[in-house]
Amino acid sequence: MRTIGSVLPLPSTDEVAGPSLWDFWTAGATWAAYSSARSALAALLAQRRARRVWLPAYACPALMEGAVAGGRQAAWYAVDERLEPRLEDLQSVRPGDAVVGIDYFGRPPGEDFQALARSQPDVLWIEDRAQALAPGPAWGAVRLFSPRKLIGVGDGGLLVAETELPQPSAPPSRTEAGAQAARAHDLEGLAPQTWFPAFQAQEAAFAVDAAAMSARTTKVLRGCAAQPLIDARRRNAGFLAAALADIALWPEPPAWPPLAFPILVPDAAAFVQGMAARGVFCARHWADLPSPARFAQAHDLSRRLVSLPCDHRYGEADMAHIARAVREVQAGAR
C-alpha cells in the first residue's frame, strides 16, 4: 500500500523556473547559514548579547536548546487555543531582551502581536519561520528558517536580516541527507526501513555548534524553485480546509503555504495510530512543554493537535485519500 507523509525526499535541482528558494527567502538581505536553526539562534543571541529570551510555551525543545546555550535566561509566554500569543505575558519584556515568535504551520501571528513588535525596537524580535515556506511580509527584525522542515535536505538554519549577522566559525556540516536521498528512491513510501531509521539518527545528532550549512543543502536551496512548492502546498491545504473545516485548527482556507494542515482531535496519539494503519503518516507537536498549570492551553494542544501532510509531493487525489482516512478514524473512535 502506498503511503503518504513522513520524511521528505531530496528534491531535484535540475531546473529553476523563477526565483530559487534561497533567493525567495533572502531577497537581497543579509544572511548567515548554519548547520541548524538552534545553532543559528544561539549565535544570534550571543552576538546581540540578549540578557533574556522569551519563548512561546508551545514550541519545539530544540528552540529552547538554542535559546539557553551559554547559560542565557529563558522566559515563557502563553499561546491561546488558536496559537495566538497572549500579549499580557509579554508585559515584562524589557530593552535588551529577545522575543521569539513562531509562524505556526506557516501562519504569521496576528496584528496585535506584530504591532507590539513594531512598538519596541529596542527589543530583538526574532521571527521563527521554521514551519513557514512563504508567510508574507516579515514582522521580525531577524528571520530564522529551518530548511529541512520544509524540503528534503538534511540540515540547515538560515538567518536573514537587514543588519549584520554572526557568521559560522566552523567548516560546513558533513550531513549528507542520506535519509532524504533514500526516500527519493522510495517515492511510494513502501520501504520505510531504508530511510526512517537513518532519519531518526540524523535528527538525534544535531547539537548547538558553529558549523556552517552543508554544501549539499546550500546547493538544493539555490537550485530549487520556490513558486511550485508554494502553489502546491496552498492548493492542497485549501482542499483539506474545505473537506475538514469542522476539525481544522483554523477553519478559513490558508492564505499562506503551510508546513502541514493542523486539525484538533480528542486523542492525538490514538488518531495518529489510526491514520498510520491507513497509510497516512501524521505528526504531533510537541510533548515536552513547560508548566502544565500555567500553560494549560499549550498542553491541551499537545494532546489534541495533529498535522496532516499537504506538501508539494501530493495532489488532489492524495488529499481526498487523507480526508477519507480522517473520517474513517473518527468513525472508528465513536
C-alpha positions as CSV (number, residue, x, y, z in Angstrom):
1,M,0.0,0.0,0.0
2,R,1.4,3.4,-1.0
3,T,1.9,5.7,2.0
4,I,1.6,9.4,2.4
5,G,3.7,11.6,4.6
6,S,6.8,11.2,6.8
7,V,10.4,12.0,5.5
8,L,10.6,14.5,2.6
9,P,12.7,13.2,-0.4
10,L,15.8,15.0,-1.6
11,P,14.4,17.3,-4.4
12,S,15.7,17.6,-7.9
13,T,17.5,20.8,-8.7
14,D,18.0,20.3,-12.5
15,E,16.0,23.5,-13.4
16,V,14.9,26.6,-11.6
17,A,11.8,28.2,-13.0
18,G,11.6,31.6,-11.3
19,P,13.4,32.6,-8.0
20,S,15.0,29.8,-6.1
21,L,14.0,29.1,-2.5
22,W,17.3,30.7,-1.4
23,D,16.5,33.9,-3.3
24,F,12.9,33.9,-2.2
25,W,14.0,33.7,1.5
26,T,16.9,36.1,1.4
27,A,15.6,38.6,-1.1
28,G,18.8,40.7,-1.1
29,A,19.1,40.9,2.7
30,T,22.0,39.9,4.9
31,W,22.1,36.2,5.7
32,A,24.1,33.6,7.7
33,A,23.8,29.9,7.0
34,Y,24.3,27.5,9.9
35,S,24.1,23.7,10.3
36,S,20.8,24.0,12.2
37,A,18.3,26.6,13.4
38,R,19.2,26.1,17.0
39,S,22.8,26.8,16.2
40,A,21.8,29.9,14.3
41,L,19.6,31.1,17.1
42,A,22.4,30.6,19.7
43,A,24.9,32.6,17.6
44,L,22.4,35.4,17.0
45,L,21.6,35.8,20.7
46,A,25.3,35.7,21.6
47,Q,26.1,38.4,19.0
48,R,23.3,40.7,20.2
49,R,24.1,40.0,23.9
50,A,20.5,39.3,24.7
51,R,20.1,39.1,28.5
52,R,16.9,37.2,28.4
53,V,15.0,35.4,25.7
54,W,11.2,34.9,25.6
55,L,9.8,31.8,24.0
56,P,6.2,30.6,23.4
57,A,5.2,27.8,25.7
58,Y,4.1,25.7,22.7
59,A,7.4,25.1,20.9
60,C,10.0,22.5,19.8
61,P,12.5,21.6,22.5
62,A,15.3,22.3,20.0
63,L,14.3,26.0,20.1
64,M,14.9,26.0,23.9
65,E,18.2,24.3,23.4
66,G,19.4,27.1,21.1
67,A,17.9,29.8,23.3
68,V,19.7,28.9,26.5
69,A,23.0,27.9,25.1
70,G,25.8,29.7,27.0
71,G,23.6,29.9,30.2
72,R,21.2,32.5,28.9
73,Q,18.0,33.1,30.8
74,A,14.7,31.9,29.3
75,A,11.2,33.2,30.0
76,W,7.9,31.8,28.6
77,Y,4.7,33.3,27.3
78,A,1.4,31.6,26.7
79,V,-0.5,31.0,23.4
80,D,-4.2,30.5,23.2
81,E,-6.2,27.6,21.7
82,R,-5.5,29.0,18.1
83,L,-1.8,29.6,18.8
84,E,-2.1,33.4,19.1
85,P,0.4,34.8,21.7
86,R,-1.0,36.1,25.0
87,L,0.2,39.6,25.0
88,E,-0.3,40.1,28.7
89,D,2.5,37.6,29.3
90,L,4.9,39.9,27.4
91,Q,4.3,43.0,29.6
92,S,7.6,42.3,31.4
93,V,9.7,42.4,28.2
94,R,12.4,45.0,28.6
95,P,15.1,46.6,26.4
96,G,17.9,44.2,25.7
97,D,15.6,41.2,25.8
98,A,14.9,39.0,22.7
99,V,11.4,37.6,21.9
100,V,11.0,34.6,19.6
101,G,7.6,34.4,17.8
102,I,6.7,31.4,15.7
103,D,4.9,31.5,12.4
104,Y,3.0,28.3,13.3
105,F,2.5,26.0,10.3
106,G,3.5,28.9,8.2
107,R,0.8,31.3,9.6
108,P,2.2,34.6,11.0
109,P,0.8,35.8,14.3
110,G,-2.0,38.3,14.5
111,E,-1.7,42.1,14.0
112,D,-1.8,42.8,17.8
113,F,1.4,40.8,18.3
114,Q,3.1,42.4,15.2
115,A,2.1,45.9,16.4
116,L,3.8,45.1,19.8
117,A,6.9,44.1,17.9
118,R,6.9,47.3,15.9
119,S,6.4,49.4,19.1
120,Q,9.6,48.1,20.8
121,P,12.6,48.4,18.5
122,D,15.0,48.1,21.5
123,V,13.9,44.5,21.8
124,L,15.2,41.9,19.5
125,W,12.2,40.3,17.8
126,I,13.0,37.0,16.1
127,E,10.6,35.6,13.6
128,D,10.8,31.8,13.7
129,R,10.0,30.6,10.1
130,A,11.0,27.0,10.6
131,Q,7.5,26.0,9.5
132,A,7.0,28.8,7.1
133,L,7.7,28.5,3.4
134,A,6.2,31.9,2.5
135,P,4.4,33.6,5.4
136,G,4.1,37.0,3.9
137,P,5.9,40.3,4.9
138,A,8.4,39.9,7.7
139,W,7.4,41.1,11.1
140,G,10.6,40.2,12.9
141,A,13.9,42.1,12.8
142,V,15.6,38.7,12.1
143,R,14.0,35.8,10.4
144,L,15.1,32.2,11.1
145,F,14.5,29.4,8.6
146,S,14.9,25.6,9.1
147,P,15.0,24.2,5.5
148,R,14.8,20.5,6.5
149,K,11.3,21.0,7.9
150,L,10.1,22.2,4.5
151,I,12.1,20.4,1.8
152,G,14.1,17.2,1.7
153,V,17.5,18.3,3.0
154,G,19.5,17.0,5.9
155,D,20.5,20.2,7.7
156,G,20.4,24.0,7.7
157,G,19.5,27.0,9.8
158,L,19.3,30.3,7.9
159,L,19.3,33.8,9.5
160,V,18.0,36.7,7.4
161,A,18.0,40.4,8.4
162,E,18.7,43.9,7.2
163,T,21.5,44.2,9.8
164,E,24.9,42.5,10.4
165,L,24.6,38.8,11.4
166,P,27.0,36.5,13.1
167,Q,28.7,34.1,10.6
168,P,29.6,30.4,11.3
169,S,33.1,29.9,12.5
170,A,33.4,26.2,11.8
171,P,33.5,24.2,8.5
172,P,30.3,23.2,6.8
173,S,28.2,20.4,8.3
174,R,29.0,16.9,6.9
175,T,25.4,15.9,7.0
176,E,24.8,14.0,3.7
177,A,21.0,13.9,3.7
178,G,21.2,10.1,3.4
179,A,17.7,9.6,4.7
180,Q,16.2,12.1,2.2
181,A,18.2,10.6,-0.7
182,A,16.9,7.1,0.2
183,R,13.3,8.5,0.5
184,A,13.7,9.9,-3.1
185,H,14.3,6.3,-4.3
186,D,11.2,5.1,-2.5
187,L,8.6,7.7,-3.6
188,E,5.7,5.3,-2.8
189,G,6.9,5.0,0.8
190,L,6.8,1.2,0.7
191,A,10.2,0.6,2.4
192,P,10.5,2.9,5.4
193,Q,13.2,0.6,6.8
194,T,15.5,2.1,4.2
195,W,15.1,5.7,5.3
196,F,13.3,6.2,8.6
197,P,15.9,4.8,11.0
198,A,18.5,6.9,9.1
199,F,16.3,10.0,9.5
200,Q,15.9,9.4,13.3
201,A,19.7,9.1,13.7
202,Q,20.2,12.2,11.6
203,E,17.8,14.2,13.7
204,A,19.2,13.0,17.0
205,A,22.8,14.0,16.0
206,F,22.0,17.8,15.9
207,A,23.7,20.0,18.6
208,V,24.4,23.6,19.1
209,D,27.6,24.3,17.2
210,A,29.3,26.9,15.0
211,A,29.2,24.8,11.8
212,A,28.0,26.2,8.5
213,M,25.2,24.8,6.4
214,S,26.3,21.8,4.4
215,A,27.3,22.3,0.7
216,R,24.5,20.0,-0.3
217,T,21.8,21.9,1.4
218,T,23.1,25.2,0.0
219,K,23.1,23.8,-3.5
220,V,19.5,22.5,-3.1
221,L,18.2,25.8,-1.7
222,R,19.9,27.7,-4.6
223,G,18.6,25.3,-7.2
224,C,15.0,24.6,-6.0
225,A,12.3,26.8,-7.5
226,A,10.1,28.4,-4.8
227,Q,6.8,29.0,-6.6
228,P,5.8,25.4,-7.4
229,L,6.3,24.5,-3.8
230,I,4.2,27.4,-2.6
231,D,1.4,26.7,-5.1
232,A,1.2,23.0,-4.4
233,R,1.0,23.5,-0.6
234,R,-1.5,26.2,-0.8
235,R,-3.7,24.2,-3.2
236,N,-3.5,21.0,-1.0
237,A,-4.3,22.9,2.2
238,G,-7.2,24.6,0.5
239,F,-8.7,21.1,-0.3
240,L,-8.3,19.9,3.3
241,A,-9.8,23.2,4.6
242,A,-12.9,22.6,2.6
243,A,-13.1,18.9,3.5
244,L,-12.3,19.1,7.2
245,A,-13.4,22.6,8.2
246,D,-15.2,21.2,11.3
247,I,-12.0,20.0,12.9
248,A,-9.4,22.4,11.4
249,L,-7.4,24.5,13.9
250,W,-8.1,27.4,11.6
251,P,-11.3,26.9,9.6
252,E,-10.6,29.5,6.9
253,P,-8.6,28.4,3.8
254,P,-4.9,29.4,4.4
255,A,-3.5,32.3,2.5
256,W,0.0,31.0,3.3
257,P,1.5,27.7,2.1
258,P,1.6,25.6,5.3
259,L,4.1,23.2,6.7
260,A,1.1,20.8,7.2
261,F,-2.6,21.1,7.8
262,P,-3.4,21.2,11.6
263,I,-6.5,19.6,13.0
264,L,-7.9,19.1,16.5
265,V,-9.0,15.6,17.6
266,P,-9.9,14.2,21.0
267,D,-6.8,12.0,21.3
268,A,-3.9,12.8,19.1
269,A,-1.9,9.6,20.0
270,A,-4.7,7.3,19.1
271,F,-5.6,9.3,16.0
272,V,-2.0,9.2,14.6
273,Q,-2.0,5.4,15.1
274,G,-5.3,5.1,13.2
275,M,-4.1,7.2,10.3
276,A,-0.8,5.2,10.1
277,A,-2.8,2.0,9.8
278,R,-4.4,3.6,6.7
279,G,-1.1,4.5,5.2
280,V,-1.0,8.2,6.2
281,F,1.8,9.3,8.5
282,C,0.9,12.4,10.6
283,A,2.9,14.4,13.1
284,R,2.3,15.6,16.6
285,H,3.7,18.8,18.2
286,W,5.1,18.9,21.0
287,A,5.2,16.8,24.2
288,D,8.0,18.4,26.2
289,L,6.4,21.7,27.3
290,P,6.8,23.9,30.4
291,S,4.4,24.2,33.4
292,P,1.1,22.3,32.8
293,A,-0.5,24.5,35.4
294,R,0.5,27.8,33.9
295,F,0.3,26.8,30.2
296,A,-2.8,24.6,30.2
297,Q,-3.8,25.5,26.6
298,A,-0.4,24.6,25.2
299,H,-0.6,21.2,26.9
300,D,-4.2,20.7,25.6
301,L,-2.9,21.4,22.1
302,S,-0.1,18.8,22.7
303,R,-2.7,16.2,23.5
304,R,-5.1,17.1,20.6
305,L,-3.3,18.7,17.7
306,V,-2.3,16.6,14.7
307,S,-0.8,17.9,11.4
308,L,-1.9,16.2,8.2
309,P,0.6,16.1,5.3
310,C,-0.2,18.5,2.5
311,D,3.3,19.2,1.0
312,H,4.3,19.6,-2.6
313,R,4.7,15.8,-3.2
314,Y,0.9,15.4,-3.4
315,G,-2.1,16.3,-5.4
316,E,-5.9,16.4,-5.0
317,A,-6.3,12.6,-5.1
318,D,-3.9,12.3,-2.2
319,M,-5.8,15.0,-0.2
320,A,-9.1,13.2,-0.9
321,H,-7.5,9.9,0.4
322,I,-6.3,11.8,3.6
323,A,-9.8,13.3,4.2
324,R,-11.4,9.8,3.8
325,A,-8.9,8.3,6.2
326,V,-9.6,11.1,8.8
327,R,-13.4,10.4,8.7
328,E,-12.8,6.6,9.0
329,V,-10.6,7.1,12.0
330,Q,-13.2,9.5,13.5
331,A,-16.0,7.0,12.9
332,G,-14.0,4.2,14.5
333,A,-13.3,6.2,17.6
334,R,-17.0,6.8,18.3
